[in-house]
């Protein structure tokens, strides 16, 4: 694994280039402001006419244009709109308008790896993927640091795609913690797998099932919330800090023994891994991406129903009440707009 740092990157390569950020959500906000604060002289946010984000971008000193207009003289175009919208944006606003020889950049490999977007032959294509949400990317930068970034090159027409990517990643703050070289395939497939089986899908199912088991057994929902959701952060923070051994060192011997003896019963090793392999196969062969894009094109009906059902679960009602009793949680929120 090749890792690069600030001394390996030459920011001057992109300092005076026009860099267009498509989208101004969590990642878009962080990329645009970190680049600007690093000294990039011409950062523009590409937003559709009437977007509610136009005012937000202007309020923090950033210029905005429609994507079609912005890319006409852009040197680097970073796609940070939602994955499911990128294909249409590229086809309708970017493909025919982006200037010859520019670089097309992504923070996730899905649209390139699964060929939802086929970049024009004259364009460089690279990826800079910070390994953290946009709020963290921005927060760590403001502290003088940065989150690690992944770097991949799909097309190197100019001969300088990697150098441009290194400069971009370093300007985000990645050069302070490490810029790791990978491929679009590796980033995309491992990212989807981690989200679906562990970080989002797996963890949410485990938390919800634990909560329901205690409540159905007659325990107070508030107690179930504390034990199955609230304290997840305490455990994850210990693992984040020093791995699983650090977590096990910090908990009681009783908890550690229960970890070893009961954990594998709840999440059986062989059965779980067998299902994980099926999920990975669906990612690798494009089944998941086809399913998700079909869902998007149908109006996201099932997706929105599942989102609504999740939001109405008892654990959310109980959690909102308990969090209101702990004002320090709100004062330290990473996500402030929901």
C-alpha positions as CSV (number, residue, x, y, z in Angstrom):
1,X,0.0,0.0,0.0
2,X,1.5,3.3,-1.1
3,X,0.9,6.3,1.2
4,X,1.7,9.9,0.4
5,X,2.0,13.0,2.6
6,X,2.2,16.8,2.2
7,X,5.8,16.7,1.0
8,X,4.8,14.4,-1.9
9,X,2.2,16.9,-3.2
10,X,2.7,20.2,-5.1
11,X,-0.3,22.4,-4.4
12,X,0.9,24.9,-6.9
13,X,-0.3,22.5,-9.6
14,X,-3.9,23.4,-8.8
15,X,-3.6,26.7,-6.9
16,X,-4.7,28.9,-9.8
17,X,-6.9,26.4,-11.6
18,X,-10.6,26.7,-11.7
19,X,-12.0,24.0,-9.5
20,X,-15.7,23.3,-9.7
21,X,-17.5,21.5,-6.9
22,X,-20.8,19.9,-8.1
23,X,-23.1,19.9,-5.1
24,X,-22.9,21.6,-1.7
25,X,-23.9,19.0,0.8
26,X,-21.7,17.6,3.6
27,X,-18.8,16.7,1.4
28,X,-19.3,19.6,-1.1
29,X,-19.2,22.2,1.7
30,X,-16.0,20.7,3.2
31,X,-14.2,20.3,-0.1
32,X,-15.0,23.8,-1.3
33,X,-14.0,25.6,1.9
34,X,-10.9,23.5,2.6
35,X,-9.6,24.2,-1.0
36,X,-10.4,27.9,-0.6
37,X,-8.7,28.1,2.8
38,X,-5.7,26.2,1.4
39,X,-5.2,29.0,-1.1
40,X,-7.1,27.8,-4.2
41,X,-7.9,31.0,-6.0
42,X,-10.9,30.0,-8.1
43,X,-13.3,27.6,-6.4
44,X,-16.8,27.6,-7.8
45,X,-19.8,25.6,-6.6
46,X,-21.9,24.2,-9.4
47,X,-25.6,24.2,-8.4
48,X,-28.9,24.0,-10.4
49,X,-30.9,27.2,-10.8
50,X,-33.1,27.7,-7.7
51,X,-31.1,25.5,-5.5
52,X,-31.5,26.3,-1.8
53,X,-27.7,25.8,-1.4
54,X,-26.9,28.8,-3.5
55,X,-27.4,31.2,-0.7
56,X,-25.5,28.9,1.7
57,X,-22.5,28.9,-0.6
58,X,-22.6,32.7,-1.1
59,X,-22.9,33.3,2.6
60,X,-19.5,31.6,3.2
61,X,-17.8,33.5,0.4
62,X,-18.1,31.1,-2.5
63,X,-19.0,31.8,-6.1
64,X,-21.8,29.7,-7.7
65,X,-22.8,28.9,-11.3
66,X,-25.0,26.3,-12.9
67,X,-23.0,23.1,-13.6
68,X,-23.3,23.6,-17.4
69,X,-21.9,27.1,-17.2
70,X,-19.3,26.4,-14.5
71,X,-17.6,23.5,-16.4
72,X,-17.0,25.4,-19.6
73,X,-13.7,26.8,-18.4
74,X,-13.1,24.5,-15.5
75,X,-9.8,22.7,-15.0
76,X,-11.1,20.3,-12.3
77,X,-14.7,19.2,-11.8
78,X,-15.4,17.3,-8.6
79,X,-18.7,15.4,-8.5
80,X,-20.1,15.6,-5.0
81,X,-23.8,15.4,-5.8
82,X,-25.6,12.2,-4.6
83,X,-24.5,9.0,-6.4
84,X,-27.9,8.4,-7.9
85,X,-28.0,11.9,-9.6
86,X,-24.5,12.0,-11.0
87,X,-25.2,10.1,-14.3
88,X,-28.0,12.5,-15.3
89,X,-26.0,15.6,-14.3
90,X,-23.0,14.4,-16.4
91,X,-25.1,13.4,-19.4
92,X,-27.2,16.6,-19.5
93,X,-24.9,19.3,-18.2
94,X,-21.3,18.2,-18.2
95,X,-20.4,15.9,-21.2
96,X,-21.0,18.5,-23.9
97,X,-19.9,21.5,-21.9
98,X,-16.7,20.6,-20.0
99,X,-13.6,22.0,-21.7
100,X,-11.2,19.7,-23.5
101,X,-8.4,18.3,-21.3
102,X,-10.0,19.0,-18.0
103,X,-10.1,16.5,-15.1
104,X,-13.2,14.8,-13.8
105,X,-13.0,13.9,-10.1
106,X,-15.1,11.8,-7.8
107,X,-15.2,11.1,-4.0
108,X,-16.7,7.6,-4.5
109,X,-16.1,5.1,-7.3
110,X,-19.7,3.9,-8.0
111,X,-20.5,5.8,-11.2
112,X,-17.2,5.2,-12.9
113,X,-16.6,1.6,-11.7
114,X,-20.1,0.5,-12.8
115,X,-19.9,2.6,-16.0
116,X,-22.9,4.7,-15.2
117,X,-20.7,7.5,-16.4
118,X,-18.4,7.1,-19.3
119,X,-16.1,10.1,-19.4
120,X,-15.2,11.8,-22.6
121,X,-11.9,10.5,-24.1
122,X,-10.0,13.7,-23.5
123,X,-10.7,13.9,-19.8
124,X,-8.5,12.8,-16.9
125,X,-10.6,10.8,-14.3
126,X,-9.4,10.5,-10.7
127,X,-10.8,10.0,-7.3
128,X,-10.1,11.7,-3.9
129,X,-12.2,10.1,-1.2
130,X,-11.8,11.4,2.4
131,X,-12.4,8.6,4.9
132,X,-14.8,10.6,7.0
133,X,-18.1,12.6,6.6
134,X,-17.8,16.1,5.3
135,X,-18.4,17.6,8.8
136,X,-15.3,15.7,10.0
137,X,-13.3,16.7,6.9
138,X,-14.0,20.3,7.6
139,X,-13.6,20.1,11.4
140,X,-10.3,18.3,11.3
141,X,-9.0,20.8,8.8
142,X,-9.9,23.8,11.0
143,X,-8.0,22.1,13.9
144,X,-4.9,22.1,11.7
145,X,-5.1,18.4,10.7
146,X,-7.0,16.4,8.2
147,X,-8.6,13.0,7.6
148,X,-6.9,10.3,5.5
149,X,-7.9,10.3,1.8
150,X,-8.0,7.6,-0.8
151,X,-6.5,8.4,-4.2
152,X,-7.2,6.5,-7.5
153,X,-6.7,7.3,-11.2
154,X,-9.0,5.8,-13.8
155,X,-7.8,7.8,-16.8
156,X,-4.5,9.7,-17.1
157,X,-4.8,11.5,-20.5
158,X,-2.7,14.5,-19.4
159,X,0.0,12.4,-17.8
160,X,-0.5,14.4,-14.6
161,X,-3.8,13.0,-13.2
162,X,-2.1,11.5,-10.1
163,X,-0.2,14.7,-9.3
164,X,-3.4,16.7,-9.6
165,X,-5.2,14.3,-7.3
166,X,-2.4,14.4,-4.8
167,X,-2.5,18.2,-4.8
168,X,-6.3,18.2,-4.4
169,X,-6.2,15.6,-1.5
170,X,-3.4,17.5,0.3
171,X,-5.4,20.7,0.0
172,X,-8.3,19.0,1.8
173,X,-6.0,18.1,4.7
174,X,-5.3,14.6,3.7
175,X,-1.6,15.2,3.3
176,X,-1.3,15.7,7.1
177,X,-2.6,12.2,7.9
178,X,-1.9,10.2,4.7
179,X,-3.2,9.8,1.1
180,X,-3.6,6.1,0.3
181,X,-3.3,4.9,-3.3
182,X,-6.1,2.5,-4.4
183,X,-8.3,1.8,-7.4
184,X,-11.9,2.8,-8.2
185,X,-12.9,-0.9,-8.0
186,X,-11.3,-1.5,-4.6
187,X,-12.7,1.7,-3.1
188,X,-16.2,1.3,-4.5
189,X,-16.7,-2.4,-3.6
190,X,-15.2,-2.2,-0.1
191,X,-17.1,1.0,0.7
192,X,-20.4,-0.5,-0.3
193,X,-19.7,-3.7,1.5
194,X,-18.7,-1.9,4.8
195,X,-21.8,0.3,4.7
196,X,-24.2,-2.5,4.0
197,X,-22.9,-5.3,6.3
198,X,-21.3,-3.5,9.2
199,X,-21.4,0.3,9.5
200,X,-25.0,1.0,8.5
201,X,-27.0,-2.1,7.7
202,X,-25.4,-4.5,10.1
203,X,-25.2,-2.1,13.1
204,X,-28.7,-0.6,12.6
205,X,-30.2,-4.1,12.5
206,X,-28.3,-5.2,15.6
207,X,-29.3,-2.1,17.5
208,X,-33.0,-2.3,16.5
209,X,-33.3,-6.0,17.3
210,X,-31.6,-5.6,20.7
211,X,-34.0,-2.7,21.6
212,X,-37.0,-4.7,20.5
213,X,-35.9,-7.8,22.4
214,X,-35.7,-5.9,25.7
215,X,-38.9,-4.0,25.2
216,X,-40.9,-7.1,24.3
217,X,-39.5,-8.8,27.4
218,X,-41.1,-6.0,29.5
219,X,-38.1,-3.7,30.2
220,X,-38.5,0.1,30.0
221,X,-37.9,1.5,26.5
222,X,-35.6,4.1,28.0
223,X,-33.4,1.4,29.5
224,X,-33.4,-0.5,26.2
225,X,-32.3,2.7,24.4
226,X,-29.4,3.4,26.8
227,X,-28.1,-0.2,26.6
228,X,-28.6,-0.9,22.9
229,X,-28.1,2.5,21.2
230,X,-26.7,5.3,23.4
231,X,-23.7,3.3,24.7
232,X,-22.7,2.2,21.2
233,X,-20.8,5.5,20.9
234,X,-18.8,4.7,24.0
235,X,-17.7,1.3,22.6
236,X,-17.0,2.6,19.1
237,X,-15.0,5.5,20.4
238,X,-12.7,3.1,22.3
239,X,-12.3,1.0,19.1
240,X,-11.7,4.1,17.0
241,X,-9.0,5.2,19.4
242,X,-7.1,1.9,19.7
243,X,-8.8,-1.1,18.1
244,X,-10.8,-3.9,19.6
245,X,-8.1,-4.7,22.1
246,X,-8.3,-1.2,23.4
247,X,-12.0,-1.5,23.9
248,X,-11.7,-4.8,25.7
249,X,-9.0,-3.4,27.9
250,X,-11.3,-0.6,29.0
251,X,-14.5,-2.5,29.7
252,X,-15.2,-4.8,32.7
253,X,-14.1,-8.4,32.8
254,X,-17.7,-9.4,33.0
255,X,-18.5,-7.5,29.7
256,X,-15.4,-8.9,28.0
257,X,-16.3,-12.5,28.9
258,X,-19.8,-11.9,27.6
259,X,-18.3,-10.5,24.4
260,X,-16.3,-13.6,23.8
261,X,-19.0,-16.1,24.7
262,X,-22.3,-14.5,23.6
263,X,-21.3,-12.3,20.7
264,X,-20.7,-15.2,18.3
265,X,-24.1,-16.6,19.2
266,X,-25.9,-13.4,18.2
267,X,-23.8,-12.9,15.1
268,X,-22.8,-16.5,14.1
269,X,-19.4,-16.5,12.4
270,X,-20.0,-18.9,9.6
271,X,-23.6,-18.0,8.9
272,X,-22.9,-14.3,9.0
273,X,-19.8,-14.6,6.8
274,X,-21.7,-16.7,4.3
275,X,-24.4,-14.0,4.0
276,X,-21.7,-11.3,3.8
277,X,-20.1,-13.2,0.9
278,X,-23.5,-13.1,-0.9
279,X,-23.8,-9.3,-0.3
280,X,-20.2,-8.8,-1.6
281,X,-21.0,-10.9,-4.7
282,X,-24.1,-8.7,-5.4
283,X,-21.8,-5.6,-5.1
284,X,-19.1,-7.0,-7.3
285,X,-21.4,-8.2,-10.2
286,X,-23.4,-4.9,-10.2
287,X,-26.6,-6.4,-8.9
288,X,-26.9,-3.8,-6.0
289,X,-26.0,-0.9,-8.2
290,X,-28.7,-1.9,-10.8
291,X,-31.2,-2.4,-8.1
292,X,-30.5,1.0,-6.5
293,X,-30.5,2.9,-9.8
294,X,-33.8,1.2,-10.8
295,X,-35.2,2.3,-7.4
296,X,-34.1,5.8,-8.0
297,X,-35.6,6.0,-11.5
298,X,-38.9,4.7,-10.2
299,X,-39.1,7.7,-7.8
300,X,-37.5,6.0,-4.8
301,X,-41.0,4.8,-3.6
302,X,-39.8,1.8,-1.6
303,X,-36.7,3.6,-0.4
304,X,-38.9,6.5,1.0
305,X,-41.3,4.0,2.6
306,X,-38.4,2.2,4.4
307,X,-37.0,5.6,5.5
308,X,-40.4,6.6,6.8
309,X,-40.9,3.3,8.7
310,X,-37.4,3.6,10.3
311,X,-38.1,7.2,11.4
312,X,-41.4,6.1,13.1
313,X,-39.8,3.2,15.1
314,X,-40.2,3.4,18.8
315,X,-36.5,3.7,19.3
316,X,-36.5,7.1,17.6
317,X,-39.3,8.4,19.7
318,X,-37.7,7.3,23.0
319,X,-34.3,8.5,21.8
320,X,-35.5,12.0,21.0
321,X,-37.0,12.3,24.5
322,X,-33.8,11.1,26.2
323,X,-31.5,13.2,24.1
324,X,-33.5,16.3,25.1
325,X,-32.3,15.5,28.7
326,X,-28.7,15.6,27.6
327,X,-28.0,19.1,26.1
328,X,-24.3,18.4,25.7
329,X,-25.2,16.0,22.8
330,X,-26.9,18.8,20.8
331,X,-24.2,21.3,21.6
332,X,-21.6,19.0,20.0
333,X,-23.7,17.8,17.0
334,X,-21.8,17.0,13.8
335,X,-25.0,17.2,11.7
336,X,-26.8,20.5,12.5
337,X,-29.3,20.7,9.7
338,X,-31.8,17.9,10.5
